[in-house]
Amino acid sequence: MSSKRRVVVTGLGIATALGLEVEESWQKALNGVSGIRKITVPHTEKSPVQAVGGVTNSDWEKITGTFPEDAAAEGERRTLFALWSARSALKDAGLEEYDGDRDLFGVNLSASLGINRLEDIQRRNNEGKKFDYARFSREYKDVHRESLVKNNSNRPAALIAGRYRFRGYNSTITTACASASQAIGTAYRAVYRGDANVMVAGGADSMINPVGLVFFVLLSAAAISKENPAEVCRPFDRKRSGLVMGEGAGIAILEEESHARERGAKIYAEVAGYGTTMDAYKVTAPHPKGIGAEQSMQKALEDSGLHYNEIDYINAHGTSTKLNDAAETMAIKKVFKEHAPNLSVNSSKSLIGHLLAASGGPEFVFTALSVNRDKLHPTINLKNRDPKCDLDYVPGRAKEKTVRAAISNSFGFGGQNASLVLKKYRA
């Protein structure tokens, strides 16, 4: 611990179904406003999935209007969400025009692998309804610009680094729903080791498309309820029926403490610890005893040097699926023992949906704000508590509570787990 450089959060940026500004999104979250709405993607009228946490059309137009050249050249939603959120976070941190040592400024983002557009496949089927590979290669230039073959997962990180001349550490992490938290955790380690002074860290994703939707339906993970979309996502509720897909980005600026103080930056919180593990159990289900999640939180606590009774709040992975919510609750109780009933736990996914590879980004933003301001947003739609989920999930209404330190959890398909510890900054 003594050899670590201290790492602080100096900027935040966001793009979700709740909006494009951090303060606006935060106030909506505190008020329990749901960003989950009826899907409006073309040709999804008969989709079993009718509720999504999509960025509104007006917000999308604002993003494309801010980055017209990138919108024309790239056009992919995930990439533009990342550009918007990184720009917002750097501006918030006072780094957008800052002249520092760009060799020690880096980017570490998460992103999914990308999508295959159904029209690209359908148009290249031959008379025998088989895919014509030769035709596809000849017509590559006509492939939809959001297609996987034209947008590698590292595209957002590369574009951000190029735009701001960040010549240091740069990487992209693709580990399912744990991706963004692992990206932030890896960025944290880069700063405390001295590999970087400033890191742009977080994630961006968008899979609200026919292929993305059907993938989770086939896995029996998606909520297919026809109820009011705003009420479909209900983590820890006995009647929960599955995850609701969201899209967007969440990005934080992580900075070495003395570097931040020398330039007079405001500091939201200190990143104190990071833990990551693998369940090595099943691709599509967490370990039923929450072993991977337990070890992830335990490692993050050990890395932070904090005792478990110093944690006041957990931003849970909280997917609203039968398996995850119960397993995460079990893991929390194992790690925090007699202190578990004193914890407050909430799920940001109840408000914005599950952003998949980006999910840990906005959740980290909300966790940093909770540590900074001693306020917790509610878990909405929790009306019929699952007996297996018996902690304080901040149901229905926001709570004011002193948050000395908090954990943000992300657990992904394949058994990937990541936990981040944030604490109040003390000079």
C-alpha angles and dihedrals in degrees: 000000000000092000094055122105111224116253122206136184112241104163140030133195132177145178117183142130087283093061147276102277124076096221094047092048092046093052091048090049092051089050091052094243113166119223091192113112142161112293116258100182110131117261095017097108091111096038115126086224111074102156123071139158095233127167107252121255091243091053090047090053089051091053095047090045090054093049104031096157093049091045090054095043101035108016094173112135096220092055094048093047087055093049092050095048094044091050091050093048094048091048090049089051093048091241103112092096099016116132105219135139099297090192086072096045115093147170128226116176139162127227138163120249092261135246141283113227112226092217090059089057098040094050092054097052114117128222090279090056091247123131112263105218094183092054090047092055091048092050098041092123089062095055113120111270092234091058122120091240091062100038118053116198092248093060097098094050092047094049094049092048091049095047094052098031094242101167099174135082112351130174145142125221123206110182103135117251094350092059102100094045090049089049091052092044093050090048089051090054092048090056098044091047091052097247089121141012095203130026130186101213138175137067149272131203145158126184100152093129134102095270094045093048097047091049092064093040090056089050089054087234101112126088109242097180120141091212126116102306092227090061101044098088108069114157118201091010119131089230097049112137107187146301124312114218119236135177139209139073144277122198134178132191111230114197139178107257101236090045089054094045094048091059094042097246122172112244123215099185144323122261102225108171148006133197131179133179144165123235093208086200117100134345094227104031138051120238104279091232093048092240096151093047091047093052092045093056092042092053091048091052092048090049091052095049090228126134116238091246089063092067113092103173142028126199096209129213082236101170099172091241123131095239103040100048095051094043092049091049090051091049092050091052092050094051098041099035112179090003093062095090089056093057125096113218127187140171120227088191089074086068106035106017127237112314091192109207089013098045096104091055102069090034090057089049091053091045092052090051091049091052091046098045106026093236129122125202116227130254100238129212093029100139104132108044116214108236088226090057103063106152131103102277095174091246120206102337136056119255133215110219136151106254111198091170138351142192127223113203131201123177121180145194111279090041098281114157133186132175128184126197120210124182138182111280115244117182 
